Amino acid sequence: INAEYMGEVRIAIKFGMNKNLKDRIDRLRSRSPPPMRPGGKRPKRTIITAFVLFFLGTCFLIAALHQFRSKDIYEVFPLALMGTMLFIPGAYHTFIIIKIWMGAEGWTYDMLPNLND
């Protein structure tokens, strides 16, 4: 509980609670922010992007591992770097999408970035 909230509670008790002050105190008490997406819509572009990043990152990493057996490390490094840069965000967002799809409590589409803008 922050000092601003406690100050408003003291004022409300001393001078009587009006509707605006009560609404403000209720907003300060709420622990969850407002939803980022109206209506809990499924962000299709974000989901497609996450799966594409995951797939391409996996392909680049497999190609890098395959090339690593026969070529020098300096020739494999670009593939491994590109694979890592695609795989990490793709795997992260794919994990969130799978948790939402499985119906795990506390996981919502609001956790994903909105790419529809």
TILO-47915 format. One line per 8 residues: number of its first residue (from 0); their letters; for each residue x, y, z of N, C-alpha, C. Coordinates in steps of 0.2 Angstrom, whole numbers. Example, Ala and Ser with C-alpha at 12.3 -4.5 7.8 and 13.67 -1.06 7.14 Angstrom:
BEGIN
0) AS) 66 -28 39 62 -22 39 66 -16 39  64 -11 35 68 -5 36 64 0 39
***
This chain:
BEGIN
0) INAEYMGE) 4 -6 0 0 0 0 5 6 0  3 11 -5 8 16 -5 5 22 -1  9 27 0 8 33 4 2 37 1  1 37 -6 -4 41 -9 -11 38 -7  -11 31 -7 -17 28 -6 -19 29 2  -14 28 6 -16 29 13 -18 37 15  -15 41 11 -17 48 12 -24 49 10  -26 46 4 -33 47 2 -38 43 7
8) VRIAIKFG) -36 38 10 -40 34 15 -41 39 21  -36 42 23 -37 47 29 -41 52 27  -41 55 21 -45 61 19 -52 59 19  -53 53 16 -60 50 15 -63 49 22  -59 46 27 -62 45 33 -64 52 37  -59 57 36 -60 63 40 -66 67 37  -67 67 30 -72 72 27 -78 68 24  -78 62 25 -83 58 22 -81 56 14
16) MNKNLKDR) -84 50 12 -82 48 6 -87 50 1  -84 53 -5 -88 55 -10 -87 50 -16  -91 50 -21 -90 45 -26 -84 45 -30  -82 51 -32 -75 51 -36 -69 49 -32  -69 50 -25 -64 48 -21 -64 40 -20  -70 38 -20 -71 31 -19 -69 27 -25  -70 30 -31 -68 27 -37 -61 27 -38  -58 32 -36 -50 33 -36 -47 28 -32
24) IDRLRSRS) -50 27 -26 -47 22 -21 -47 15 -24  -53 14 -27 -54 7 -30 -49 6 -35  -48 11 -39 -43 10 -45 -36 9 -42  -34 12 -37 -28 11 -34 -27 4 -31  -33 2 -28 -33 -5 -25 -32 -11 -30  -35 -9 -36 -34 -15 -41 -27 -17 -43  -26 -23 -43 -19 -25 -45 -18 -27 -52  -23 -27 -56 -21 -29 -63 -23 -23 -67
32) PPPMRPGG) -18 -22 -72 -19 -16 -77 -25 -17 -81  -28 -12 -85 -33 -13 -89 -31 -18 -95  -35 -21 -99 -33 -26 -104 -30 -21 -110  -25 -24 -113 -22 -21 -119 -26 -21 -125  -30 -27 -126 -34 -28 -132 -41 -28 -129  -45 -25 -133 -52 -25 -131 -55 -32 -133  -59 -35 -128 -63 -41 -130 -59 -47 -130  -52 -47 -128 -48 -53 -128 -48 -56 -135
40) KRPKRTII) -47 -52 -140 -47 -55 -147 -40 -59 -148  -40 -64 -152 -34 -68 -153 -30 -64 -158  -24 -62 -157 -19 -58 -161 -16 -63 -167  -20 -64 -172 -17 -69 -177 -11 -67 -180  -9 -61 -182 -3 -59 -184 3 -61 -180  2 -59 -173 7 -61 -168 8 -68 -168  3 -72 -168 4 -79 -167 7 -82 -173  6 -80 -179 9 -82 -185 16 -80 -185
48) TAFVLFFL) 18 -74 -183 25 -72 -182 29 -76 -177  26 -77 -172 29 -81 -167 31 -88 -169  26 -92 -173 28 -98 -175 33 -98 -181  33 -93 -185 38 -92 -191 45 -91 -188  45 -86 -183 52 -85 -180 54 -92 -177  50 -95 -173 52 -102 -170 55 -107 -175  51 -107 -181 53 -112 -186 59 -110 -189  60 -104 -192 66 -102 -195 72 -102 -190
56) GTCFLIAA) 71 -100 -184 77 -101 -179 79 -108 -179  74 -112 -178 76 -119 -178 80 -122 -184  77 -120 -190 81 -122 -196 88 -119 -197  89 -112 -195 95 -110 -195 100 -113 -190  98 -115 -184 102 -118 -179 104 -125 -181  99 -129 -184 101 -135 -187 106 -135 -193  105 -130 -197 109 -129 -203 116 -127 -200  117 -123 -195 123 -121 -192 126 -127 -189
64) LHQFRSKD) 123 -131 -185 125 -138 -182 128 -142 -188  124 -143 -193 126 -147 -199 133 -144 -202  133 -138 -203 139 -135 -206 145 -135 -201  144 -135 -195 149 -135 -190 154 -141 -190  151 -147 -193 155 -153 -193 160 -152 -199  159 -149 -204 163 -149 -210 167 -142 -211  165 -137 -208 167 -130 -210 170 -127 -204  174 -121 -205 177 -117 -200 172 -114 -196
72) IYEVFPLA) 173 -112 -189 169 -109 -185 167 -102 -187  171 -98 -191 170 -92 -194 164 -92 -199  164 -98 -203 159 -98 -208 152 -100 -205  152 -103 -199 146 -106 -196 143 -100 -192  147 -96 -189 145 -91 -184 139 -87 -187  139 -84 -193 133 -81 -195 126 -85 -195  126 -91 -197 120 -95 -196 118 -96 -189  123 -97 -185 121 -98 -178 119 -92 -175
80) LMGTMLFI) 122 -86 -176 119 -80 -174 112 -78 -176  111 -79 -183 104 -78 -185 99 -83 -182  101 -89 -182 97 -94 -179 95 -92 -171  100 -90 -168 99 -88 -161 94 -82 -160  95 -77 -165 91 -71 -165 84 -72 -166  83 -78 -171 76 -79 -172 73 -84 -167  77 -89 -165 74 -94 -160 72 -91 -154  76 -87 -151 74 -85 -144 67 -81 -143
88) PGAYHTFI) 66 -76 -147 59 -73 -147 54 -78 -149  55 -82 -154 50 -86 -157 48 -91 -152  53 -94 -148 52 -99 -143 48 -96 -137  50 -90 -135 47 -87 -130 39 -86 -131  38 -83 -137 31 -81 -138 27 -88 -140  30 -93 -143 27 -99 -144 25 -102 -137  29 -102 -133 28 -105 -126 22 -102 -123  21 -95 -123 16 -91 -121 9 -93 -124
96) IIKIWMGA) 10 -94 -131 4 -96 -135 1 -103 -133  6 -108 -132 4 -114 -130 1 -114 -123  4 -111 -118 1 -110 -112 -6 -108 -112  -8 -103 -116 -14 -100 -117 -19 -105 -120  -16 -109 -125 -20 -114 -129 -22 -119 -124  -18 -121 -119 -19 -127 -115 -24 -124 -109  -25 -118 -109 -29 -115 -104 -26 -114 -97  -20 -113 -96 -17 -112 -90 -19 -106 -87
104) EGWTYDML) -20 -106 -80 -23 -100 -77 -17 -95 -77  -20 -89 -78 -15 -83 -78 -12 -81 -84  -13 -85 -89 -10 -84 -96 -15 -81 -100  -14 -75 -103 -19 -72 -108 -15 -69 -114  -19 -67 -119 -16 -64 -125 -13 -57 -124  -15 -54 -118 -12 -48 -117 -5 -48 -115  -2 -54 -114 5 -55 -113 9 -55 -120  6 -55 -125 9 -55 -132 9 -48 -134
112) PNLND) 14 -46 -138 14 -39 -141 9 -39 -147  7 -33 -148 1 -32 -153 5 -30 -159  5 -34 -164 8 -32 -171 3 -30 -176  -3 -29 -174 -9 -27 -179 -9 -20 -180  -5 -16 -177 -5 -9 -178 -1 -7 -185
***
